[in-house]
Amino acid sequence: MNRNAWRLALTVVSVAAIATTGWSLYAVARHYQAPEVIAGAAVAVFDGIAYACLHLASEASAAGRSAFGARLTALFMASVSVYLNITHSNLIGGGIPAAVFFAVPTIGLLAVSEMSWAGPRAAKRAELGEQPYRLPAFGGWAWLLAPHRAGKAVKSRAVAHIEGAGQPSPKEASADRYSASERLREHFASMDPAEAIRIAHDAQPDMPPAELASLLIGYGVVVNAVQVALVLGTRPPEVTVERGDAGDAHHDAPQVGGGAPELPEITKSAAIRSAEAALGPDAPAVDIALWVRDRHGLDVEPNYVRTVLSRDAKKPAADKPKMEGGYA
């Protein structure tokens, strides 16, 4: 229905109700010998209070606030008006028909006003994130065949709704649960992983790559120890080899073509030990194999990595082989 048409219809109903009940109230006041001015003032007081309360209730409903006080006052004034309308009917001997004729306009206007408030109030409460209570739609057959069970279901839902009143809306609750860790996790997850690794390393410079990777995974940056080591440029510990003929040091590294000294080729076992030293003793065999391949260009199987590390673990500390160089 067009909004203007609805307002016009409501205006017509309001004017008719004021005119009908006002005349009835005026007649009752005159019956008790009230002056015309006082009788007119009585009508203005009754109708003015009632319709002012209707207006306040309408505004409260549109704003999503409770209109209980205004609605209760409007109901009280309408009840007094209906009582006086019935009294007027008895005074003129009109009986029930006259009482209905005088009282129904007031009752009808109050009912229409109540129904008109429901829509704006529900819309505003939904906008604020509130969930108003609604009766479950069981249908007529359910009430007919199982009235007791249907009544208990309605009561239990009403109790649950009352107990949940005052709780934060889903939007507010999710905002409360949005902790600082979750905000940091979202921030780091959207960041370049290499940059996140460097930031974490600056915060924990002494943390091994494996532990640093676990820390970053907790903040949404999924990396492994090898990737952390590659980004940070981690080098395996260098081993200093002391020679007995230190005095002839110029013979230890023969020059090839006058260039840099030739470096001995690192073995797979030494590369695996270097990787273990860089990544930590708890690094998975797969990560060590990847580290060896990326650093030394050697392809080793995870099973072979486990074999070398297991063999070294079983040897006494004095018999463990030293790492053959630390070349990156």
Salt bridges, closest charged atoms under 4 A:
GLU59 OE2 - HIS55 NE2 3.08
GLU114 OE1 - ARG71 NH2 2.73
GLU127 OE2 - LYS124 NZ 3.86
GLU130 OE1 - ARG125 NE 2.96
ASP294 OD1 - ARG293 NE 3.68
ASP312 OD2 - ARG273 NE 2.62
